[in-house]
């Protein structure tokens, strides 16, 4: 039997781990291990682009976020090949395309997820120099 330890996390963090457990069909230990492995493999040099994705109205859409310009290009799914000046512009165009009946106002920083980490794109946003901590 494995030796187990307890760590304290906020309710919000616990909810995120549970969400990933469900999505990945994995134990909490496996979720944390996967996230830590992704973090450890992350190159210390700042990447030029981040692969991102979003799921809206049952559609998985993949994209590429340019860290320097903050442009987001949709690479797979509806609107593939289109580039937008911001994550929000891409999110709004996608919602407008997939569900024209609803108001398309979206915050792209929370709409898009960094594929490699599972974190919202918001986690790499800053008003100053780009930081990846």
Buried (B, 14 or more C-beta within 10 A) or exposed (E): EEEEEEEEEEEEEEEBBEEBBEEEEBEEEEBBEBBEEBEEEEEEEEBEEBBBBBEBEEEEBBBBBBBEEBBBBBBEBBBEEBBBEBBBBBBBBBBBBBEEEEEBEBBBBBBBBBBBBBBBBBBBBEEEEEEBE
